[in-house]
């Protein structure tokens, strides 16, 4: 932690950025970049500019949960938009230390960062007007369970979602049901929801389990009880909690959340 006088001292900020390296979020801490040589370049700010317009510009009085917050880029942007409460959770204490330091420098002392994972959201005991779930799903061995938990426990209205994707960007419109052989043929068609499974590693990361296509992301969100509001780019969705029960086949699962 920096003293108040050090938070505005460029040399002190540069030194602490080095101590907390490596950074995955390239943040601008009053002129000091945390990852200026990022392989994705200006990440995530550069990517966010491509879909920022779908996020409400005015979040005054709203609460935000940032799951997998990393160094806090999205948490800070939601606070800039006026959110009254912002909570970021991540399983990695080093990322949380980066986020807390960045909050000091940027003057966002009221943004809270807490250790936790998507599997822990039921213990939070509250719902949020906006849940951010960016770049997490493909790191999970049980991705649909994660979306179910978000829907059941913390999603109060909107969900901002992104996943690494691969394959077709087309979206087929599946029928409600298929005969067996007809269904097998349909699955082989363009735009069917598909998930690629990573048995070993991808990019040296053993937590990269799945790479869905765009249609699979959309289908999983709908299956978990979200209505799609916008898809500004192929791998990003803004979704809203559906007031309708979630159904699959003959089973019907009651709607959760404020509309239940």
FENFEN-V766693 format. One line per field, one symbol per residue. ss: DSSP state (a for helix, b for strand, c for the rest). psi: psi as a letter, one per 40 degrees, with the letter a starting at -180 (. if undefined). burial: 1 if it has 9 or more other C-alpha atoms within 8 Angstrom, else 0. Layout:
ss = ???
psi = ???
burial = ???
//
This chain:
ss = cccccaaacaaaaaaaaaaccccccccbbccbbcccccccccccaaaacccaaacccccbccbbbbbcccccaaaaaaaaccbcbbbbbbccaaaaaaaaaaaaaacccccbbbbccaaaaaaacccbbbbbbbccaaacccaaaaaaaaaaaabbbbbbbbccbccccccccccccccaaaaaaaacccccccbbbccccbccbccccbbbcaaaaaaaaaaccbbbbbbbbccbbbbbbccccbbbccbbbccccccc
psi = hiiddddehddddddddddeiiidhgihgfehhdgdfheehfhedddddeedeehhdhfheiihhhhfebeeddddddddeehdhhhhiiehdddddddddddddeffdehhhihiideeddedfiiidhhhghfddeehdgdddddddddddehdcihhiiihiiaieihigiidiiiddddddddeiheihihhhhdcihfeheegdigiiddddddddddefihhdigdidehihiihheiihihbehhhiiiade.
burial = 00000111010111001001001111101001111001000111110001100000001001111111111111110110111111111100001111111111100100101111110011000011111111111111001001111111111111111111100010110000000000100000001110100100100000111111111111111111111100110011111111001110000100111000
//
